[in-house]
Amino acid sequence: MDCRSDCGACCIAPSISSPIPGMPQGKPANTRCIQLDDDMRCKIFLSPLRPKVCGGFQAAEDMCFGHRDQALIYLVKLEQETAPDII
């Protein structure tokens, strides 16, 4: 499956602990990545500077659904379910 245009859900919903150009501390969940352009495409998609975790995130029907809003809901829920417990 190819990424849906005008989506960017995977560049917004998940937290990324790896450094990203322009975001040296990574990015928190539910925060738009600085590398996500106005067309909702990754500016560093083919760059070696792209974090490995981002490269491992592949579009799939069971994650992307039929609309970006559905993908965001799913990914936010997944982020919440997999976040470490904070005491």
All heavy atoms as an XYZ file, in Angstrom:
655
protein
N       0.842     -1.177      0.000
C       0.000      0.000      0.000
C       0.886      1.239      0.000
O       1.860      1.315      0.738
C      -0.911     -0.017      1.221
C      -1.777      1.202      1.354
S      -2.876      1.078      2.771
C      -3.506      2.731      2.753
N       0.554      2.219     -0.816
C       1.264      3.496     -0.824
C       0.612      4.453      0.162
O      -0.579      4.345      0.456
C       1.217      4.121     -2.221
C       2.038      3.337     -3.226
O       3.062      2.744     -2.825
O       1.645      3.301     -4.400
N       1.394      5.413      0.647
C       0.834      6.438      1.517
C      -0.254      7.209      0.779
O      -0.130      7.497     -0.407
C       1.919      7.427      1.946
S       3.043      6.788      3.183
N      -1.305      7.523      1.512
C      -2.394      8.329      0.965
C      -1.945      9.794      0.950
O      -1.365     10.288      1.903
C      -3.627      8.146      1.852
C      -4.836      8.900      1.409
C      -6.074      8.677      2.271
N      -5.833      8.508      3.687
C      -5.940      7.341      4.321
N      -6.255      6.241      3.668
N      -5.728      7.269      5.615
N      -2.214     10.473     -0.134
C      -1.864     11.896     -0.181
C      -2.748     12.671      0.798
O      -3.854     12.247      1.130
C      -2.018     12.435     -1.604
O      -3.332     12.259     -2.059
N      -2.234     13.769      1.272
C      -2.941     14.641      2.223
C      -3.306     13.938      3.528
O      -4.353     14.197      4.097
C      -4.199     15.249      1.591
C      -3.878     16.111      0.389
O      -2.857     16.817      0.437
O      -4.638     16.079     -0.592
N      -2.456     13.046      4.001
C      -2.749     12.347      5.257
C      -1.792     12.811      6.357
O      -2.137     13.648      7.155
C      -2.676     10.835      5.068
S      -3.097      9.920      6.578
N      -0.599     12.262      6.406
C       0.395     12.657      7.408
C       0.112     12.181      8.817
O       0.779     12.602      9.760
N      -0.870     11.289      8.999
C      -1.228     10.836     10.345
C      -0.035     10.235     11.082
O       0.148     10.480     12.277
C      -2.372      9.827     10.275
N       0.795      9.475     10.365
C       1.937      8.831     11.024
C       3.046      9.830     11.357
O       3.982      9.492     12.070
C       2.469      7.686     10.170
S       3.035      8.171      8.545
N       2.937     11.049     10.853
C       3.902     12.110     11.163
C       3.353     13.061     12.220
O       3.969     14.079     12.532
C       4.247     12.884      9.897
S       4.988     11.877      8.606
N       2.188     12.738     12.746
C       1.550     13.578     13.764
C       1.305     12.774     15.046
O       1.736     13.169     16.123
C       0.215     14.157     13.244
C       0.464     15.059     12.028
C      -0.514     14.922     14.348
C      -0.794     15.467     11.272
N       0.598     11.663     14.940
C       0.118     10.933     16.123
C       1.210     10.319     16.994
O       1.206     10.510     18.207
C      -0.896      9.873     15.700
N       2.149      9.556     16.423
C       3.102      8.876     17.306
C       4.192      9.796     17.862
O       4.555     10.790     17.229
C       3.729      7.794     16.415
C       3.478      8.208     15.022
C       2.304      9.136     15.033
N       4.677      9.418     19.039
C       5.856     10.098     19.570
C       7.081      9.484     18.891
O       7.069      8.323     18.504
C       5.946      9.920     21.087
O       6.025      8.550     21.415
N       8.125     10.288     18.744
C       9.382      9.825     18.149
C      10.487     10.245     19.111
O      10.662     11.435     19.376
C       9.623     10.465     16.763
C       8.414     10.299     15.888
C      10.925      9.976     16.153
C       8.450      9.343     14.778
N      11.210      9.277     19.642
C      12.264      9.608     20.608
C      13.597      9.899     19.922
O      14.488     10.475     20.532
C      12.418      8.485     21.633
O      12.718      7.267     20.989
N      13.732      9.524     18.664
C      14.967      9.775     17.916
C      15.041     11.238     17.480
O      14.015     11.853     17.209
C      15.004      8.910     16.648
O      14.845      7.568     16.951
N      16.254     11.775     17.363
C      16.386     13.132     16.830
C      15.870     13.208     15.392
O      16.028     12.275     14.613
C      17.888     13.405     16.862
C      18.461     12.391     17.777
C      17.552     11.206     17.735
N      15.242     14.304     15.077
C      14.741     14.610     13.739
C      15.353     15.960     13.378
O      15.414     16.842     14.234
C      13.204     14.724     13.740
C      12.562     13.418     14.226
C      12.667     15.109     12.368
C      11.078     13.544     14.565
N      15.825     16.157     12.143
C      16.332     17.488     11.790
C      15.290     18.564     12.114
O      14.144     18.482     11.699
C      16.575     17.382     10.278
C      16.859     15.930     10.045
C      15.943     15.214     11.005
N      15.695     19.513     12.938
C      14.797     20.570     13.383
C      14.079     20.242     14.679
O      13.442     21.097     15.271
N      14.175     18.985     15.120
C      13.565     18.532     16.381
C      14.573     17.604     17.061
O      14.405     16.383     17.079
C      12.244     17.797     16.117
C      11.196     18.650     15.425
S       9.652     17.759     15.105
C       8.677     18.342     16.489
N      15.662     18.156     17.589
C      16.746     17.324     18.122
C      16.345     16.417     19.289
O      17.011     15.417     19.541
C      17.813     18.335     18.542
C      17.102     19.628     18.680
C      15.936     19.582     17.740
N      15.267     16.738     19.970
C      14.796     15.908     21.082
C      13.718     14.925     20.637
O      13.079     14.288     21.473
C      14.235     16.799     22.202
C      15.198     17.844     22.710
C      16.484     17.237     23.245
O      16.463     16.252     23.986
N      17.613     17.811     22.873
N      13.492     14.817     19.329
C      12.400     13.997     18.830
C      11.113     14.800     18.864
O      11.143     16.030     18.893
N       9.972     14.113     18.847
C       8.706     14.837     18.901
C       7.727     14.107     19.799
O       7.676     12.884     19.834
C       8.135     15.043     17.510
C       7.519     13.850     16.874
C       6.699     14.237     15.649
C       5.526     13.323     15.470
N       4.513     13.310     16.449
N       6.935     14.873     20.535
C       5.911     14.251     21.368
C       4.738     13.750     20.519
O       4.548     14.174     19.376
C       5.463     15.377     22.301
C       6.060     16.629     21.798
C       7.037     16.301     20.722
N       3.955     12.878     21.106
C       2.750     12.386     20.443
C       1.798     13.548     20.155
O       1.802     14.559     20.860
C       2.052     11.362     21.332
N       1.018     13.379     19.112
C       0.006     14.366     18.717
C       0.598     15.732     18.398
O      -0.027     16.758     18.611
C      -1.089     14.495     19.781
C      -1.745     13.182     20.056
O      -2.063     12.440     19.130
N      -1.924     12.855     21.314
N       1.816     15.716     17.878
C       2.510     16.935     17.473
C       2.968     16.752     16.034
O       3.564     15.727     15.695
C       3.749     17.175     18.373
O       3.309     17.287     19.715
C       4.501     18.422     17.965
N       2.702     17.737     15.224
C       3.107     17.670     13.823
C       4.626     17.716     13.717
O       5.272     18.584     14.305
C       2.478     18.855     13.085
C       2.741     18.878     11.612
C       2.161     20.166     11.015
N       2.498     20.268      9.631
C       1.644     20.095      8.635
N       0.378     19.849      8.894
N       2.047     20.188      7.395
N       5.199     16.788     12.981
C       6.640     16.787     12.748
C       7.004     18.021     11.922
O       6.307     18.376     10.966
C       7.049     15.514     12.004
S       8.820     15.450     11.637
N       8.113     18.633     12.260
C       8.573     19.814     11.540
C       8.915     19.482     10.079
O       8.901     20.355      9.220
C       9.776     20.454     12.274
C       9.993     21.877     11.805
C      11.022     19.596     12.112
C      10.926     22.667     12.685
N       9.159     18.214      9.801
C       9.514     17.795      8.437
C       8.285     17.458      7.580
O       8.425     17.087      6.424
C      10.469     16.603      8.482
C      11.798     16.924      9.124
C      12.568     18.009      8.386
O      12.429     18.183      7.180
N      13.375     18.751      9.119
N       7.096     17.619      8.127
C       5.870     17.379      7.372
C       5.516     18.663      6.634
O       5.276     19.702      7.249
C       4.742     16.968      8.322
C       3.451     16.486      7.707
C       3.677     15.240      6.855
C       2.421     16.201      8.793
N       5.489     18.602      5.300
C       5.250     19.818      4.525
C       3.755     20.134      4.412
O       2.904     19.410      4.949
C       5.935     19.754      3.152
C       5.328     18.760      2.185
O       4.178     18.296      2.390
O       6.003     18.442      1.185
N       3.437     21.223      3.731
C       2.046     21.668      3.603
C       1.172     20.684      2.833
O      -0.048     20.703      2.965
C       1.982     23.043      2.928
C       2.550     24.140      3.808
O       2.617     23.945      5.042
O       2.931     25.196      3.267
N       1.798     19.824      2.023
C       1.066     18.797      1.274
C       0.985     17.489      2.053
O       0.617     16.454      1.500
C       1.739     18.548     -0.087
C       1.618     19.744     -1.008
O       0.579     20.435     -0.950
O       2.565     19.988     -1.784
N       1.376     17.546      3.337
C       1.338     16.389      4.228
C       2.269     15.278      3.750
O       1.964     14.091      3.848
C      -0.089     15.866      4.409
C      -1.068     16.926      4.876
S      -0.584     17.697      6.419
C      -1.400     16.638      7.571
N       3.419     15.666      3.246
C       4.462     14.731      2.803
C       5.728     15.013      3.601
O       6.028     16.154      3.950
C       4.761     14.905      1.310
C       3.601     14.595      0.397
C       3.430     13.118      0.323
N       2.467     12.762     -0.710
C       2.108     11.529     -0.937
N       2.622     10.544     -0.257
N       1.214     11.259     -1.854
N       6.502     13.967      3.840
C       7.754     14.095      4.578
C       8.820     14.744      3.691
O       9.116     14.246      2.604
C       8.220     12.717      5.043
S       9.791     12.749      5.925
N       9.420     15.820      4.187
C      10.464     16.527      3.436
C      11.769     15.738      3.377
O      12.592     15.990      2.511
C      10.750     17.888      4.078
C       9.607     18.860      4.037
C      10.067     20.184      4.645
C       9.016     20.766      5.537
N       9.473     21.984      6.215
N      11.965     14.808      4.315
C      13.222     14.059      4.364
C      12.996     12.572      4.099
O      13.801     11.732      4.498
C      13.961     14.285      5.701
C      13.095     13.871      6.890
C      14.424     15.733      5.819
C      13.844     13.857      8.222
N      11.925     12.237      3.394
C      11.545     10.845      3.180
C      12.690     10.005      2.617
O      12.920      8.897      3.064
C      10.321     10.773      2.259
C       9.748      9.390      2.157
C       8.918      8.908      3.151
C      10.041      8.575      1.082
C       8.386      7.625      3.076
C       9.519      7.300      0.992
C       8.688      6.827      1.996
N      13.417     10.509      1.656
C      14.505      9.749      1.032
C      15.882     10.092      1.600
O      16.891      9.609      1.111
C      14.494      9.968     -0.487
C      13.234      9.477     -1.198
C      13.277      9.845     -2.677
C      13.062      7.977     -1.025
N      15.912     10.894      2.635
C      17.178     11.343      3.216
C      17.699     10.357      4.262
O      16.916      9.763      5.013
C      16.963     12.705      3.884
O      18.084     13.053      4.664
N      19.019     10.218      4.356
C      19.587      9.400      5.432
C      19.367     10.035      6.812
O      19.565      9.378      7.833
C      21.075      9.315      5.081
C      21.338     10.459      4.174
C      20.044     10.752      3.458
N      18.927     11.292      6.850
C      18.650     11.961      8.116
C      17.298     11.558      8.707
O      17.016     11.840      9.868
C      18.673     13.488      7.921
C      20.008     14.070      7.463
C      19.864     15.553      7.174
C      21.086     13.805      8.498
N      16.480     10.891      7.905
C      15.166     10.440      8.379
C      15.378      9.365      9.442
O      16.136      8.417      9.241
C      14.378      9.872      7.202
C      12.985      9.428      7.548
C      12.294      8.979      6.258
N      10.978      8.462      6.521
C      10.467      7.399      5.932
N      11.151      6.744      5.022
N       9.254      6.999      6.220
N      14.732      9.495     10.605
C      14.910      8.495     11.662
C      14.518      7.090     11.193
O      13.554      6.917     10.442
C      13.968      8.972     12.770
C      13.819     10.439     12.532
C      13.865     10.602     11.038
N      15.265      6.103     11.661
C      14.987      4.707     11.278
C      13.579      4.291     11.677
O      12.933      3.531     10.962
C      16.015      3.775     11.908
C      17.370      3.913     11.282
C      18.349      2.927     11.876
C      19.730      3.297     11.465
N      20.437      2.513     10.623
N      13.096      4.776     12.799
C      11.750      4.419     13.243
C      10.711      4.881     12.225
O       9.716      4.196     11.988
C      11.447      4.960     14.661
C      11.353      6.471     14.664
C      10.179      4.351     15.214
N      10.950      5.997     11.596
C      10.025      6.495     10.574
C      10.057      5.588      9.344
O       9.015      5.300      8.755
C      10.375      7.925     10.173
S      10.227      9.109     11.527
N      11.236      5.145      8.975
C      11.368      4.254      7.836
C      10.708      2.913      8.068
O      10.266      2.258      7.130
N      10.606      2.506      9.316
C       9.977      1.242      9.643
C       8.464      1.304      9.685
O       7.780      0.290      9.730
N       7.930      2.505      9.658
C       6.486      2.710      9.715
C       5.940      2.648      8.297
O       6.170      3.539      7.493
C       6.227      4.106     10.323
C       5.032      4.173     11.205
C       5.081      3.666     12.486
C       3.865      4.764     10.766
C       3.978      3.745     13.316
C       2.760      4.846     11.584
C       2.815      4.333     12.869
N       5.258      1.571      7.965
C       4.768      1.360      6.603
C       3.253      1.503      6.538
O       2.537      1.044      7.428
C       5.162     -0.041      6.125
C       6.655     -0.271      6.089
C       7.362      0.603      5.079
O       6.930      0.716      3.948
N       8.435      1.239      5.493
N       2.783      2.132      5.475
C       1.345      2.269      5.266
C       0.709      0.891      5.121
O       1.252      0.012      4.461
C       1.079      3.094      4.006
N      -0.432      0.709      5.775
C      -1.168     -0.558      5.703
C      -2.655     -0.261      5.898
O      -3.022      0.629      6.668
C      -0.680     -1.519      6.781
N      -3.485     -1.003      5.207
C      -4.924     -0.757      5.275
C      -5.465     -0.860      6.695
O      -6.360     -0.096      7.067
C      -5.676     -1.721      4.357
C      -5.522     -1.358      2.894
C      -6.363     -2.245      1.986
O      -7.531     -2.475      2.312
O      -5.823     -2.682      0.969
N      -4.933     -1.779      7.496
C      -5.450     -1.936      8.860
C      -5.001     -0.809      9.791
O      -5.466     -0.709     10.920
C      -5.061     -3.296      9.437
C      -3.564     -3.501      9.572
O      -2.794     -2.814      8.887
O      -3.168     -4.374     10.367
N      -4.143      0.064      9.333
C      -3.713      1.218     10.112
C      -4.222      2.519      9.496
O      -4.605      3.439     10.207
C      -2.181      1.264     10.182
C      -1.641      2.458     10.911
S       0.152      2.495     10.924
C       0.511      2.815      9.212
N      -4.248      2.586      8.184
C      -4.584      3.832      7.488
C      -6.079      4.001      7.234
O      -6.555      5.120      7.071
C      -3.834      3.902      6.163
S      -2.037      3.903      6.373
N      -6.804      2.890      7.173
C      -8.242      2.918      6.940
C      -8.569      3.664      5.643
O      -7.748      3.723      4.749
C      -8.987      3.509      8.139
C      -8.796      2.708      9.394
C      -7.783      3.014     10.285
C      -9.622      1.634      9.664
C      -7.600      2.258     11.430
C      -9.445      0.871     10.819
C      -8.430      1.191     11.702
N      -9.738      4.258      5.553
C     -10.165      4.926      4.330
C      -9.997      6.429      4.348
O     -10.192      7.088      3.332
N      -9.637      6.999      5.501
C      -9.531      8.464      5.620
C      -8.505      8.804      6.692
O      -8.339      8.065      7.668
C     -10.906      9.036      5.998
C     -10.978     10.516      5.896
N     -10.668     11.338      6.944
C     -11.308     11.321      4.858
C     -10.818     12.597      6.568
N     -11.203     12.608      5.305
N      -7.853      9.929      6.538
C      -6.818     10.325      7.498
C      -7.348     10.473      8.916
O      -6.655     10.209      9.885
C      -6.093     11.595      7.038
C      -6.760     12.895      7.417
C      -5.983     14.124      6.953
N      -4.781     14.336      7.677
C      -4.670     15.117      8.752
N      -5.713     15.763      9.212
N      -3.523     15.253      9.363
N      -8.612     10.916      9.069
C      -9.179     11.054     10.412
C      -9.238      9.702     11.119
O      -8.954      9.603     12.311
C     -10.571     11.676     10.361
C     -10.534     13.139      9.939
O      -9.460     13.773      9.999
O     -11.602     13.653      9.539
N      -9.591      8.658     10.378
C      -9.624      7.311     10.955
C      -8.213      6.868     11.332
O      -8.012      6.246     12.377
C     -10.227      6.323      9.961
C     -11.698      6.550      9.685
C     -12.171      5.696      8.533
O     -11.647      5.793      7.430
N     -13.158      4.855      8.793
N      -7.247      7.178     10.488
C      -5.853      6.826     10.778
C      -5.367      7.552     12.028
O      -4.704      6.949     12.883
C      -4.963      7.148      9.582
N      -5.689      8.836     12.157
C      -5.278      9.598     13.336
C      -5.883      9.013     14.604
O      -5.193      8.859     15.619
C      -5.677     11.073     13.197
C      -4.718     11.928     12.394
C      -5.355     13.271     12.049
C      -3.409     12.139     13.129
N      -7.168      8.689     14.565
C      -7.823      8.101     15.740
C      -7.132      6.796     16.126
O      -6.819      6.566     17.300
C      -9.327      7.886     15.468
C     -10.035      9.242     15.405
C      -9.954      6.987     16.531
C     -11.446      9.178     14.835
N      -6.882      5.949     15.152
C      -6.234      4.664     15.417
C      -4.834      4.863     15.992
O      -4.463      4.237     16.988
C      -6.168      3.839     14.129
C      -5.389      2.564     14.288
C      -5.963      1.449     14.888
C      -4.071      2.470     13.862
C      -5.251      0.274     15.050
C      -3.349      1.299     14.017
C      -3.939      0.207     14.610
O      -3.223     -0.944     14.775
N      -4.056      5.738     15.365
C      -2.668      5.927     15.805
C      -2.577      6.612     17.169
O      -1.689      6.291     17.965
C      -1.879      6.703     14.752
C      -1.622      5.921     13.463
C      -1.042      6.836     12.395
C      -0.722      4.735     13.715
N      -3.486      7.529     17.472
C      -3.509      8.154     18.798
C      -3.829      7.091     19.848
O      -3.185      7.019     20.901
C      -4.521      9.326     18.847
C      -4.815      9.742     20.271
C      -3.997     10.510     18.047
N      -4.794      6.248     19.555
C      -5.152      5.174     20.488
C      -3.978      4.213     20.669
O      -3.651      3.818     21.791
C      -6.382      4.427     19.980
C      -6.864      3.363     20.919
C      -8.115      2.686     20.404
C      -8.497      1.579     21.375
N      -9.478      0.669     20.866
N      -3.321      3.835     19.588
C      -2.160      2.953     19.665
C      -1.048      3.593     20.480
O      -0.420      2.927     21.323
C      -1.663      2.622     18.257
C      -0.532      1.622     18.148
C      -0.948      0.260     18.670
C      -0.066      1.515     16.694
N      -0.810      4.859     20.286
C       0.211      5.594     21.060
C      -0.136      5.546     22.547
O       0.727      5.276     23.385
C       0.291      7.046     20.575
C       1.233      7.917     21.360
C       2.701      7.613     21.157
O       3.075      7.110     20.090
O       3.489      7.895     22.089
N      -1.390      5.789     22.888
C      -1.811      5.765     24.288
C      -1.654      4.377     24.903
O      -1.213      4.239     26.046
C      -3.269      6.225     24.417
C      -3.448      7.687     24.104
C      -4.917      8.089     23.988
O      -5.800      7.257     23.827
N      -5.168      9.388     24.030
N      -2.004      3.350     24.132
C      -1.937      1.978     24.642
C      -0.503      1.475     24.812
O      -0.260      0.569     25.599
C      -2.705      1.039     23.709
C      -4.200      1.245     23.759
C      -4.964      0.417     22.739
O      -4.328     -0.263     21.893
O      -6.197      0.444     22.771
N       0.425      2.059     24.088
C       1.818      1.575     24.145
C       2.736      2.527     24.902
O       3.923      2.253     25.036
C       2.366      1.331     22.737
O       2.316      2.542     21.987
C       1.575      0.250     22.021
N       2.215      3.640     25.389
C       3.036      4.598     26.127
C       3.425      3.993     27.476
O       2.627      3.279     28.096
C       2.267      5.898     26.341
N       4.649      4.266     27.924
C       5.053      3.757     29.234
C       4.214      4.410     30.343
O       3.792      5.550     30.231
C       6.526      4.161     29.350
C       6.753      5.182     28.302
C       5.679      5.051     27.279
N       3.953      3.637     31.374
C       3.210      4.166     32.520
C       4.080      5.178     33.254
O       5.248      4.930     33.527
C       2.828      3.039     33.500
C       1.776      2.117     32.912
O       0.961      2.579     32.094
O       1.781      0.919     33.263
N       3.497      6.312     33.564
C       4.208      7.349     34.322
C       3.601      7.385     35.717
O       2.407      7.546     35.884
C       4.078      8.731     33.641
C       4.696      8.656     32.249
C       4.739      9.794     34.493
C       4.494      9.910     31.423
N       4.471      7.220     36.674
C       4.005      7.181     38.078
C       4.308      8.489     38.754
O       5.230      9.159     38.565
C       4.656      6.008     38.843
C       4.266      4.703     38.165
C       4.255      6.026     40.286
C       4.957      3.491     38.729
